[in-house]
Amino acid sequence: MSSNYEAKDIVVLEGLDAVRLRPGMYIGTTGLKGLHHLLWEIVDNAIDEIANGFGDKIIITINKDGSATVTDNGRGIPVDMHPTAHVSAVQVVFTELHAGGKFNNSNYSYSGGLHGVGASVTNALSRWLNVTVCKNKKKYYMEFESYLAPNGKVKSGVPKAPLKEIGETNERGTSVTFLPDNRVFGDLTFDFDIISKRIEELAFLNKGLKIDLTDLRTGKNVSYHYEGGIKDFLLYLDKGKNRLFSTPIYFSAETDVLRAECALEYTDGYTENCFSFVNNIPTTEGGTHEVGFKSALTKVLNDYARSHGYLKEKDANLLGDDYREGLSVIIAVKMKNVQFEGQTKTKLGNPEAKVELDSITTKELNKFFNDKANEKVADVIINKAKGAAKSREAAKHAKEITRAKNSADNFNLVGKLASCTSRKSELCELFIVEGDSAGGSAKMGRDRKTQAILPLRGKPLNAEKKRIDQVLANEEIQTIISALETGIQEDFNLDTLRYGKVIILSDADQDGMHIRSILLTFFYRYMRGLITSGHVFVGLPPLYKVYKKDYTEYVYSDKELPEAIERCGKGYSIQRYKGLGEMNPEQLWETTMDPEKRTLMQVTIDDAAQAEKMVTVWMGDNIDARKEYIAEHANFNRLDTFAEEYGKLK
């Protein structure tokens, strides 16, 4: 790999085209997620420098005017003239799609930015962007802007002048400042917490990297630096859980194909938590690297169990699921020529990654377990797996019962589920409603063609604290599984989903929030595909009714109440809704169920590791961890902010 990074290394595939016209093609959405995507493209370029050994610090600043600055101490973007474009390489990088130094392996062995569109897309969707490059003892500067042309069309990311040398320096690296264009993103602004969570993960994944974040709008600042890398990451994710041994098992290795790091440990929980990354990109759908690791783990532990008398000759091998009960593992891979399945980059497809991870994991785990000092660790893992095998048999029986009850002949949902007449899943909605009273109103007020109602007559079981056989014995959980028709866990099949929207409808109080959390925990643990495929929503009922003789307005937050009162005028009255059951069918339809007027929050998982942390803290047994999290992070006005930023999802 060459340490000389020059203009000839920037490969141009095609010119900048149509980014402004169709921004969703490049950043997914023009909402809050898309806004931050602009920042991630610049941050990822800085991270790629660090991942390839050319720097160790990144500074991110949210400026008072709403712009963001990303500075790294890498090699600096090439500043010489590009041999075919005949402009500076800096100009090429920021004005040409598919232009970058990552299309061969001589400058970047490992890269998350494989398509080379990042910097140019950020430029195209910004009001203005400027870049400073420190390289070869000199400092260079260039500005770009997006302006309204006389023909009424926006000219995007146009250079204001060629790259110019502005002085001498002993520093090196690149600094990019940009202001997202409000003609694209409206009044959305950068969210400190969103940025903070993502860069903390990047710091964990790049051992030794220091990332500083400062928000000049508020004075907030954080700094992340983890010498333990993914070992520290694992301890962070499992904080609040009962860990079964003191130190995570850790190993790393590098081959001609990839570099791999793994950290794993066990807790007394019942679920497996595997978080994998390729070139710092979360592979939330797994892939060949996960398959290789899991295959090797099962093989090594079965061999150990048999050779050390845990399994007799007549005993069958334990299954991989048994060995992964309570397992927490982070797999971080950096490799060349990555093949992700799909545009979302969430599943690794390289077949060689399976072979390499299988080989590395087998070698390293055999070395670990064959060390006498680790006999107690092996004993804990295998005995837990043997207990899991017994629970698996009980769960198998429970699943068989549940499958039988799913049959219309054996499990009568009449009186519980009020189904809809349409059989087209994409049109159908299932409202899971708190309480018989609200359920009755919902049944009477609904659109019977497309809306089904499932009242909950009691609180479902908290799936975070129970084994699967205990969860499946809960009547409310059984009813939900039966109604959705997808099965759970390894039997889960999205193709058989009966309702395209699953909407949780609970009271806007503490009990309602608890029921919502319990249901989301169940979906997360046993039907995660419902969430990741965008089928789960939370309905937001109004808190108030402001009215007088000729005027009625429903209010969904305390923040909106004064303005509603002002609109209503003198002589108004206020009704405070304590629960859904206080509404008659017409009111429930008008406020909460009518697709034209209701407010729904779509439940998503943008960061699997953070989601796991949240579920563990909120729904687990560790009260101290929950109190600590609330004290540090609670923002009780967040719902107002959410509604303003995301609007209504119909």
C-alpha positions in Angstrom: 0.0 0.0 0.0 1.5 3.3 -1.1 1.9 6.2 1.3 2.0 8.6 -1.7 -1.5 9.7 -2.3 -1.7 11.8 -5.5 -4.1 13.1 -8.1 -3.6 10.1 -10.4 -5.1 7.9 -7.7 -8.5 9.6 -8.0 -10.5 7.5 -10.4 -13.4 9.3 -12.1 -16.4 7.1 -13.1 -19.0 9.7 -14.0 -20.0 13.3 -13.5 -22.2 14.8 -10.8 -25.8 14.3 -11.9 -29.3 14.6 -10.5 -28.4 14.6 -6.8 -30.5 17.7 -6.2 -33.3 16.4 -8.3 -33.5 13.0 -6.5 -31.6 13.3 -3.2 -33.4 10.2 -1.8 -31.4 8.1 -4.2 -28.2 9.1 -2.5 -29.1 9.8 1.1 -32.3 7.8 1.6 -34.5 10.6 2.9 -34.6 14.4 3.2 -35.6 14.0 6.8 -33.4 14.0 9.9 -31.7 10.8 8.9 -30.8 12.2 5.5 -29.5 15.4 7.0 -27.0 13.4 9.2 -26.1 11.3 6.2 -24.3 14.3 4.8 -22.2 14.5 7.9 -21.5 10.7 7.9 -20.2 10.8 4.4 -17.5 13.3 5.4 -16.8 11.6 8.7 -16.5 8.2 6.9 -13.8 9.6 4.7 -11.9 10.7 7.8 -12.4 7.3 9.4 -11.1 5.6 6.3 -7.8 7.5 6.7 -7.5 6.4 10.3 -8.5 2.7 9.5 -5.7 2.6 7.1 -3.1 3.9 9.5 -2.8 7.5 8.4 -4.2 9.4 11.4 -5.5 9.1 14.9 -7.8 12.1 15.6 -11.1 13.5 14.2 -12.7 16.8 15.4 -16.4 17.4 14.7 -17.9 20.9 15.4 -21.5 21.9 15.0 -21.2 25.7 14.4 -23.6 28.4 15.5 -24.9 29.0 12.0 -26.0 25.3 11.7 -23.0 24.2 9.6 -20.7 21.4 10.6 -16.9 21.0 10.4 -15.0 17.7 10.2 -11.3 17.8 10.6 -8.9 14.9 10.5 -5.1 14.5 10.7 -4.8 12.1 7.8 -2.8 12.5 4.6 -4.9 15.2 3.2 -6.9 15.0 -0.1 -4.5 15.2 -3.1 -4.1 18.8 -4.3 -2.3 18.3 -7.7 -3.9 18.4 -11.1 -6.0 15.4 -12.1 -4.5 13.8 -15.3 -7.8 13.5 -17.2 -10.1 16.0 -15.5 -7.5 18.8 -15.7 -8.6 20.4 -12.5 -7.3 19.9 -9.0 -8.0 16.5 -7.3 -9.9 18.4 -4.6 -12.3 19.8 -7.1 -12.8 16.3 -8.6 -13.6 14.8 -5.2 -16.2 17.4 -4.4 -17.9 17.7 -7.9 -17.8 14.3 -9.5 -19.9 11.3 -8.4 -18.0 8.0 -8.2 -14.7 9.8 -7.9 -12.3 8.7 -5.1 -9.2 6.8 -4.2 -11.0 3.7 -3.1 -11.6 1.9 -6.3 -8.3 0.1 -6.0 -6.4 -1.1 -2.9 -3.1 0.8 -3.3 -4.3 3.7 -1.2 -7.1 2.3 0.9 -7.0 -1.4 1.9 -10.1 -1.0 4.0 -12.9 1.4 3.2 -16.6 1.9 4.2 -17.0 4.4 1.3 -17.0 2.0 -1.6 -18.9 4.1 -4.1 -17.0 7.4 -4.0 -20.2 9.5 -3.9 -19.9 10.8 -0.4 -18.1 14.2 -0.6 -19.7 15.2 -3.8 -23.2 14.4 -2.6 -22.6 16.4 0.6 -21.5 19.3 -1.6 -24.4 19.0 -3.9 -27.0 19.2 -1.1 -25.3 22.0 0.8 -25.8 25.8 0.6 -22.0 26.1 0.6 -19.0 23.9 1.4 -15.4 24.8 1.9 -12.4 22.5 2.3 -8.9 23.1 3.7 -6.1 20.7 3.0 -2.8 20.6 4.9 -0.3 18.6 2.8 3.4 18.7 1.9 4.0 21.6 4.4 1.4 23.8 2.6 -2.2 24.8 3.2 -4.8 24.8 0.5 -8.3 26.2 0.4 -11.4 25.9 -1.9 -15.0 27.0 -1.7 -18.2 25.6 -3.4 -21.7 27.0 -3.4 -25.2 26.0 -4.6 -27.1 29.0 -6.1 -30.3 29.7 -7.9 -29.6 30.2 -11.6 -31.6 32.7 -13.8 -33.6 29.7 -15.2 -35.0 29.0 -11.7 -33.0 25.8 -11.2 -30.4 25.4 -8.5 -26.8 24.9 -9.6 -25.3 22.5 -7.1 -21.8 22.5 -5.6 -20.2 24.9 -8.0 -16.6 25.9 -7.3 -16.3 29.6 -6.5 -12.7 29.6 -7.6 -9.9 27.0 -8.3 -8.0 25.5 -5.4 -5.5 28.0 -4.0 -2.5 27.8 -1.8 -3.0 30.0 1.3 0.1 29.4 3.4 2.6 27.1 5.0 2.0 24.6 7.8 3.5 21.7 9.7 0.0 20.1 10.1 -1.5 17.6 7.8 -5.0 16.4 7.1 -8.4 17.7 5.7 -11.0 20.0 7.2 -14.4 20.2 5.6 -17.2 22.7 6.6 -20.6 22.6 5.0 -24.1 24.1 5.6 -27.0 21.7 4.6 -29.3 23.4 2.2 -32.6 24.4 3.7 -34.2 24.2 0.3 -33.7 20.5 0.6 -34.0 19.8 4.4 -36.3 22.6 5.5 -35.6 23.8 9.1 -34.0 20.5 10.3 -30.8 20.9 12.2 -28.0 18.6 13.4 -28.9 16.6 16.6 -26.0 16.4 19.1 -27.3 13.1 20.6 -27.5 11.4 17.3 -24.0 12.4 16.3 -22.6 11.6 19.7 -24.0 8.0 19.7 -22.6 7.3 16.3 -19.1 8.6 16.9 -18.9 6.8 20.2 -19.5 3.6 18.2 -16.8 4.6 15.7 -14.3 5.2 18.5 -15.0 1.8 20.0 -14.4 0.2 16.5 -11.2 2.0 15.9 -9.0 1.3 18.9 -6.8 4.3 19.8 -8.8 6.8 17.7 -9.8 10.0 19.5 -13.0 11.8 18.3 -14.0 15.2 19.8 -17.5 16.6 19.3 -18.4 20.2 20.2 -21.7 22.0 19.7 -21.1 25.7 19.6 -24.9 26.3 19.7 -25.2 25.0 23.2 -21.7 24.6 24.5 -22.0 20.8 24.8 -18.9 18.7 24.1 -17.8 15.1 24.4 -14.7 13.2 23.6 -14.3 9.5 22.9 -11.2 7.4 23.0 -11.0 3.7 23.8 -7.7 1.9 24.0 -9.6 -1.4 24.6 -11.5 -1.1 21.3 -14.3 -3.6 20.9 -13.6 -5.1 24.4 -14.6 -1.8 25.9 -17.5 -1.8 23.5 -18.7 -5.1 24.7 -18.4 -4.1 28.4 -20.4 -1.0 27.6 -23.2 -2.9 25.9 -23.4 -5.5 28.7 -23.4 -3.0 31.5 -26.4 -3.7 33.6 -26.4 -7.4 32.7 -25.2 -10.2 34.9 -21.9 -11.3 33.2 -20.8 -14.9 33.8 -17.0 -14.2 33.8 -14.9 -11.2 34.5 -13.0 -10.6 31.3 -14.3 -10.9 27.7 -12.7 -13.4 25.4 -10.8 -11.4 22.8 -8.8 -12.3 19.7 -7.6 -10.7 16.5 -5.9 -11.9 13.4 -5.0 -10.7 9.9 -4.8 -12.7 6.7 -4.2 -11.8 3.1 -8.0 -11.4 2.8 -9.1 -9.5 5.9 -8.3 -8.3 9.4 -10.7 -9.6 12.1 -11.3 -8.8 15.8 -13.8 -10.6 18.0 -14.8 -10.0 21.6 -17.3 -12.3 23.3 -18.7 -13.1 26.7 -21.8 -14.7 28.3 -24.5 -13.3 30.5 -27.3 -15.1 32.5 -29.8 -13.9 29.9 -31.7 -16.0 27.4 -31.0 -14.1 24.1 -28.1 -14.0 21.7 -26.7 -10.6 20.9 -24.3 -10.6 17.9 -23.1 -7.2 16.6 -21.0 -7.3 13.5 -19.3 -4.6 11.5 -17.4 -4.5 8.2 -15.1 -1.6 7.6 -17.0 0.2 10.4 -20.3 -0.3 8.8 -22.9 -2.1 10.9 -24.0 -5.3 9.2 -27.3 -5.6 11.0 -28.5 -8.4 8.8 -25.3 -10.4 9.4 -23.7 -12.2 6.6 -20.8 -14.6 5.8 -18.5 -13.3 8.6 -21.2 -14.1 11.2 -21.8 -17.5 9.7 -18.1 -18.4 9.8 -17.8 -17.3 13.5 -20.9 -19.1 14.7 -20.0 -22.3 12.9 -16.5 -22.3 14.4 -17.9 -21.5 17.9 -20.3 -24.4 17.8 -17.6 -26.8 16.5 -14.9 -25.8 19.0 -17.3 -26.0 22.0 -18.8 -29.4 21.0 -15.3 -30.8 20.6 -14.3 -29.5 24.0 -17.4 -30.7 25.7 -16.9 -34.2 24.2 -13.2 -34.4 25.0 -13.7 -33.2 28.6 -16.6 -35.5 29.5 -19.5 -33.0 29.3 -21.0 -35.0 26.5 -21.0 -38.8 26.6 -20.5 -41.0 23.5 -24.3 -41.6 23.4 -25.1 -37.9 23.7 -25.9 -35.8 20.6 -24.0 -32.7 20.0 -25.5 -29.5 21.4 -26.8 -27.1 18.8 -25.4 -23.7 18.0 -28.5 -22.1 19.5 -27.6 -23.7 22.8 -24.1 -22.4 22.8 -25.4 -18.9 21.9 -27.9 -18.5 24.7 -26.7 -15.5 26.7 -23.9 -14.9 24.2 -22.8 -11.3 23.5 -20.3 -11.0 20.7 -18.8 -8.2 18.6 -17.3 -9.1 15.3 -15.3 -6.3 13.6 -13.9 -7.1 10.1 -11.9 -4.9 7.8 -11.4 -6.3 4.3 -10.8 -5.5 0.7 -13.3 -5.7 -2.1 -16.3 -5.8 0.1 -19.5 -7.2 -1.4 -22.6 -6.0 0.5 -26.0 -7.5 -0.3 -28.3 -4.7 -1.3 -27.9 -0.9 -1.3 -28.4 -0.7 2.5 -25.0 -2.3 3.2 -26.4 -4.4 6.0 -25.4 -7.9 5.0 -21.9 -9.1 4.0 -21.9 -11.4 0.9 -18.2 -12.3 0.4 -18.0 -16.1 0.6 -14.3 -15.9 1.5 -15.2 -14.1 4.8 -17.0 -17.2 6.0 -13.9 -19.4 5.4 -11.5 -16.9 7.0 -13.6 -16.2 10.1 -14.2 -20.0 10.6 -10.5 -20.6 10.4 -9.4 -17.7 12.6 -12.1 -18.4 15.2 -11.4 -22.1 15.4 -7.7 -21.5 15.9 -8.1 -18.8 18.5 -10.8 -20.4 20.5 -9.0 -23.7 20.6 -5.9 -21.9 21.9 -8.1 -20.2 24.6 -10.0 -23.2 25.8 -7.0 -25.5 25.8 -5.3 -23.2 28.3 -5.9 -24.7 31.8 -6.3 -21.2 33.1 -9.6 -20.9 31.2 -11.1 -24.2 32.3 -13.7 -22.4 34.6 -14.8 -20.2 31.7 -15.4 -23.3 29.5 -17.2 -25.0 32.4 -19.6 -22.0 32.7 -20.3 -21.8 29.0 -20.9 -25.5 28.4 -23.1 -25.9 31.5 -25.2 -22.9 30.4 -25.5 -24.5 27.0 -26.7 -27.8 28.5 -29.3 -25.9 30.4 -30.3 -24.1 27.2 -30.8 -27.5 25.5 -33.3 -28.5 28.2 -35.1 -25.2 27.8 -35.1 -25.7 24.0 -37.0 -28.9 24.4 -39.6 -27.1 26.6 -39.8 -24.3 24.1 -40.2 -26.7 21.3 -43.2 -28.1 23.1 -44.6 -24.7 23.8 -44.1 -23.7 20.1 -46.0 -26.8 19.0 -48.9 -25.8 21.3 -48.8 -22.3 20.0 -48.8 -23.5 16.4 -51.7 -25.7 17.1 -53.5 -22.8 18.7 -52.9 -20.7 15.6 -55.2 -22.9 13.7 -58.7 -21.5 13.5 -60.1 -24.9 14.5 -58.1 -25.0 17.7 -57.6 -21.4 18.8 -60.7 -19.2 18.7 -59.9 -15.5 18.6 -63.5 -14.5 18.4 -64.2 -12.0 21.3 -60.6 -11.0 21.3 -59.6 -10.2 17.7 -62.0 -8.2 15.5 -60.4 -8.9 12.1 -60.9 -6.9 8.9 -62.5 -8.1 5.7 -59.7 -7.3 3.3 -57.0 -10.0 2.9 -54.5 -7.7 1.3 -51.8 -7.5 3.9 -50.4 -4.2 2.5 -53.8 -2.5 3.1 -54.6 -4.1 6.5 -53.8 -2.6 9.9 -53.8 -4.3 13.3 -54.4 -2.0 16.3 -53.2 -3.6 19.6 -55.3 -1.6 22.1 -54.9 -1.2 25.8 -58.0 -2.2 27.7 -61.5 -3.6 26.9 -63.1 -0.2 27.0 -60.9 1.4 24.4 -61.0 -1.8 22.5 -64.7 -1.6 22.3 -64.7 2.0 21.1 -62.0 1.1 18.5 -64.1 -1.8 17.2 -67.1 0.4 16.7 -65.2 3.4 15.2 -62.8 1.6 12.8 -62.9 1.0 9.1 -64.0 -2.6 9.1 -62.5 -3.3 5.7 -58.9 -2.6 6.5 -58.6 -2.1 10.3 -58.5 -5.0 12.8 -58.7 -4.5 16.6 -57.0 -6.7 19.3 -57.8 -5.5 22.8 -55.3 -6.4 25.6 -57.1 -7.6 28.7 -54.0 -7.7 30.8 -50.3 -6.8 30.6 -48.3 -9.1 28.4 -45.2 -10.7 29.9 -41.9 -8.9 29.8 -40.0 -11.0 27.3 -36.7 -9.6 28.5 -36.9 -11.4 31.9 -38.3 -14.8 30.9 -37.4 -17.9 29.0 -39.1 -18.5 25.7 -41.3 -21.3 27.1 -42.6 -18.9 29.8 -43.2 -16.1 27.2 -45.2 -18.5 25.0 -47.3 -19.5 27.9 -48.7 -16.0 28.3 -52.2 -15.7 26.8 -51.8 -12.1 25.5 -48.5 -13.1 23.7 -50.2 -16.2 22.2 -53.0 -14.0 20.9 -50.6 -11.6 19.2 -48.6 -14.4 17.6 -51.8 -16.0 16.4 -53.2 -12.8 15.0 -50.0 -11.8 13.0 -49.6 -15.3 11.5 -45.8 -14.9 11.0 -44.4 -17.3 13.7 -41.5 -16.3 15.8 -37.7 -16.6 16.0 -36.4 -19.1 13.5 -40.0 -19.8 12.3 -40.6 -16.1 11.6 -41.8 -15.6 8.0 -42.6 -12.0 6.9 -44.3 -13.3 3.8 -47.2 -14.6 5.8 -47.8 -11.4 7.7 -51.6 -10.8 8.0 -51.4 -7.0 8.6 -49.0 -4.6 6.9 -49.2 -2.1 9.8 -49.0 -3.2 13.5 -50.1 -0.2 15.6 -49.7 -0.2 19.3 -52.4 2.0 20.9 -52.0 2.7 24.6 -52.9 5.4 27.0 -50.7 8.5 27.2 -49.7 7.7 30.8 -47.2 5.6 32.8 -49.1 2.4 32.4 -49.6 3.0 28.7 -45.9 3.6 28.2 -45.1 0.4 30.1 -47.4 -1.7 27.9 -45.9 -0.1 24.8 -42.4 -0.9 26.1 -43.4 -4.5 26.8 -44.8 -5.0 23.4 -41.8 -3.5 21.6 -39.5 -5.7 23.7 -41.4 -8.8 22.6 -41.3 -7.7 18.9 -37.6 -6.9 19.2 -36.7 -10.2 20.8 -39.0 -12.6 18.9 -40.2 -10.8 15.7 -37.4 -8.4 14.9 -38.1 -8.5 11.2 -41.4 -6.7 11.9 -39.5 -3.7 13.1 -36.6 -3.8 10.6 -39.0 -4.1 7.7 -41.0 -1.0 8.9 -44.3 -2.7 10.0 -44.5 -1.6 13.6 -46.0 1.8 14.6 -47.1 3.6 17.8 -50.3 5.5 17.7 -50.3 8.9 19.5 -53.7 9.7 21.2 -54.5 13.3 22.0 -53.9 14.7 25.5 -56.5 17.4 25.4 -59.7 18.5 23.6 -60.0 22.3 23.4 -63.5 23.3 22.3 -66.5 25.6 22.4 -69.8 25.7 20.7 -68.6 26.1 17.1 -64.9 24.9 17.4 -63.1 21.7 18.4 -59.4 21.0 18.3 -57.4 18.0 19.6 -54.0 18.6 21.2 -51.3 16.0 21.3 -48.7 17.7 23.6 -48.5 20.2 26.4 -46.3 22.4 24.1 -49.2 22.8 21.6 -51.9 23.6 24.2 -51.4 27.4 24.5 -51.6 27.9 20.8 -54.7 25.7 20.5 -56.4 27.8 23.3 -55.5 31.0 21.4 -57.0 29.7 18.2 -60.2 28.6 20.0 -60.6 32.0 21.6 -62.7 33.2 24.6 -65.2 30.9 26.2 -63.2 27.8 25.5 -63.3 24.6 27.6 -60.6 21.9 28.0 -61.0 18.2 28.4 -57.9 16.3 29.6 -58.0 12.7 28.4 -56.7 10.3 31.0 -57.1 7.3 28.7 -58.3 6.0 25.4 -61.4 4.5 27.1 -62.8 8.1 27.7 -63.3 8.6 24.0 -66.4 7.5 22.1 -66.0 5.6 18.8 -66.3 8.8 16.7 -63.6 10.6 18.7 -61.2 7.7 18.7 -61.6 7.4 14.9 -61.1 11.1 14.3 -58.1 11.6 16.6 -56.2 8.3 16.5 -57.4 5.9 13.7 -58.3 8.0 10.7 -55.4 7.7 8.2 -56.0 11.2 7.1 -55.7 12.8 10.5 -53.9 10.5 12.9 -50.3 10.7 14.1 -48.2 7.5 13.9 -44.6 7.0 15.0 -42.8 4.4 12.9 -40.5 2.2 15.1 -37.1 1.7 13.5 -33.7 0.4 14.5 -31.0 2.6 13.1 -28.3 1.4 15.5 -28.7 -2.3 16.6 -26.1 -1.9 19.4 -27.8 1.1 20.9 -31.2 -0.6 20.6 -29.8 -3.6 22.5 -28.5 -1.3 25.2 -31.8 0.5 25.5 -33.9 -2.8 25.8 -31.5 -4.1 28.4 -31.5 -1.0 30.5 -35.3 -0.3 30.3 -36.6 -3.8 30.5 -33.9 -5.7 32.4 -33.5 -6.4 36.1 -30.8 -3.8 36.9 -32.6 -1.0 38.6 -29.4 1.1 39.2 -28.5 1.0 35.5 -32.0 2.2 34.6 -31.9 5.1 37.2 -28.4 6.1 35.9 -29.6 6.1 32.3 -32.7 8.2 33.1 -30.6 10.7 35.1 -28.2 11.1 32.2 -30.4 11.0 29.2 -34.1 11.6 30.0 -35.7 14.3 27.9 -39.4 14.5 28.7 -40.0 17.0 25.9 -38.6 14.6 23.3 -42.0 13.7 21.9 -42.7 17.3 21.0 -39.3 17.4 19.2 -40.1 14.1 17.4 -43.4 15.3 16.2 -41.9 18.5 14.9 -39.1 16.8 13.0 -40.8 13.8 11.6 -44.4 15.1 11.2 -47.2 12.7 10.6 -46.7 9.2 9.2 -49.9 8.1 7.5 
